[in-house]
Structures are given as C-alpha cells and as structure tokens.
Amino acid sequence: MVQMTPDIMEAFRSCKIFPLATASRDGEPNVAPMGAVFPRDPATIWIGNQFMKTTIRNIMENPRACLYVWGPGIKGCYKIKGDVMIKTAGDEYETMRREVAKAKPGLVCRSLLVMRITEIYECMPGEHAGDRLV
C-alpha cells in the first residue's frame, strides 16, 4: 500500500488550491481547481464535490486521477496518483458534508471523492523531478 510521508501530509495543511487532473474514457483530459481536499490517512485523500461536472463524468468513465500539491511556503512539490470512488451516501459522505458546511456555511457537498493513493512523484524542478517517491 502506498502511503504519504509526514512531510507530504504536512504540505496539505499549507496548500489552499489543489489542481485535480482526470481523463475521460477516450483520454480527453480535464484539470480543475479543488479547495475541499483533506488527507484522511496516509493512504487516502478525500475531495469534496461542490461544483464538479466534467471531473465527475470523467471519474465515472475512468476512475483514475492525479492531484498536484504545491504552493507558496510548501516544502516540496508532489504529484499524487490514485484510484477514485464517488460516494453520495454513508458515514464518510456525511462526515465530508458536515465538514464542508462548517467551513463554508451555505455550500453543499454533492458527493465525496475518495482517492486511494497508488503512486507519489517528486515534481520540484531539478535533478529528481519526476522521480517516484513512493
């Protein structure tokens, strides 16, 4: 099982927006900015769906995604790939729905994307750019 290191998990706390890349069954790419992104444990990332259209359609056709973690003040730069499930009911979805409502009153979490991490890469420019970390 692929797991994030403590440094990678710490990067999530400093990052505000996370580009999420998906592709349709035919390979048509899509990248969308995500704000409600939370590591739940070292192997799992939760992403709240408040506005997704193309992203949800792509995940239904092709349940693979790639999340980019970098921003000002963050040590390191990470590309995280994983398998994604969409949840619209159950305890996990209800937990995310409450967290989104608490953070942004009036905002509705339409579904929860649960990403199980399969690969993590270094993406900071330099000698190790593109190296698989985990």
C-alpha positions in Angstrom: 0.0 0.0 0.0 1.3 3.4 -1.0 1.4 5.9 1.9 2.2 9.6 2.2 5.1 10.6 4.4 4.5 13.1 7.2 6.1 15.8 5.1 3.6 15.2 2.3 0.7 15.2 4.7 2.0 18.5 6.2 2.0 20.1 2.7 -1.8 19.6 2.5 -2.2 21.9 5.5 -0.4 24.8 3.8 -2.0 24.4 0.4 -5.2 26.2 -0.5 -6.0 25.0 -4.0 -5.2 21.6 -5.5 -5.3 21.0 -9.3 -7.0 17.7 -9.9 -6.5 16.0 -13.3 -8.8 13.4 -14.7 -9.4 12.0 -18.2 -12.5 10.6 -20.0 -12.7 7.0 -21.2 -11.4 8.3 -24.5 -8.4 10.1 -22.9 -9.8 13.7 -23.1 -8.0 15.5 -20.2 -9.5 17.8 -17.6 -7.9 19.8 -14.8 -10.0 21.6 -12.2 -9.0 23.5 -9.0 -10.2 21.8 -5.8 -10.5 23.5 -2.4 -12.0 20.9 -0.1 -9.1 18.4 -0.1 -8.1 16.5 3.0 -5.8 13.6 3.7 -7.8 11.2 5.9 -4.9 8.9 6.5 -1.5 8.3 4.8 -3.1 6.2 2.0 -6.4 8.1 1.4 -7.4 11.6 0.3 -10.9 13.0 0.5 -12.1 15.6 -2.1 -15.5 17.3 -1.7 -17.6 17.9 -4.8 -19.4 21.1 -4.7 -19.3 22.2 -8.3 -17.8 19.3 -10.4 -19.3 18.4 -13.8 -16.6 17.2 -16.1 -14.5 15.8 -13.3 -17.4 13.6 -12.0 -18.2 12.5 -15.5 -14.6 11.6 -16.1 -14.2 9.6 -12.9 -17.4 7.7 -13.7 -15.8 6.7 -17.0 -12.2 6.4 -15.8 -11.7 6.2 -12.0 -8.1 7.4 -12.1 -6.9 10.9 -11.1 -3.8 12.9 -10.3 -3.6 15.6 -7.6 -0.9 18.3 -7.6 0.3 19.5 -4.2 2.4 22.7 -4.2 2.1 26.4 -3.2 3.9 29.2 -1.5 5.6 28.2 1.7 5.3 24.5 1.0 8.4 22.3 1.2 8.4 20.0 -1.8 6.2 19.5 -4.7 4.1 16.4 -5.2 2.2 14.6 -7.9 -0.2 12.1 -6.3 -2.0 9.5 -8.5 -4.8 7.2 -7.3 -8.0 5.3 -7.8 -11.1 7.3 -7.1 -14.6 6.2 -5.8 -17.6 8.6 -5.7 -19.8 8.4 -2.6 -23.2 10.1 -2.2 -24.3 8.4 0.9 -22.9 6.7 4.0 -20.9 7.7 7.0 -17.9 9.0 5.0 -20.0 11.2 2.8 -22.0 12.6 5.8 -18.7 13.4 7.5 -17.5 15.4 4.5 -20.8 17.1 4.0 -20.7 18.3 7.6 -17.0 19.5 7.3 -17.8 21.4 4.1 -20.9 23.1 5.7 -18.9 24.0 8.7 -16.1 25.5 6.7 -18.4 27.3 4.2 -21.9 27.8 5.5 -24.4 27.5 2.7 -22.1 25.4 0.5 -23.5 22.0 -0.3 -21.2 18.9 -0.7 -22.9 17.0 -3.5 -20.6 14.0 -3.3 -17.3 12.8 -1.8 -14.4 11.6 -3.9 -12.3 9.0 -2.1 -8.8 8.7 -3.6 -6.8 5.6 -2.7 -3.2 6.6 -3.4 -1.3 4.4 -5.9 1.8 6.5 -6.7 3.6 9.6 -5.5 6.2 11.6 -7.5 8.6 14.5 -6.9 7.7 17.4 -9.2 10.1 20.1 -7.9 12.4 21.3 -10.7 15.8 19.8 -10.5 17.8 16.6 -10.6 15.0 14.5 -9.0 12.0 16.0 -10.9 9.7 13.1 -12.0 11.2 10.6 -9.6 8.8 8.2 -8.0 8.9 8.8 -4.2 6.6 6.0 -3.1 
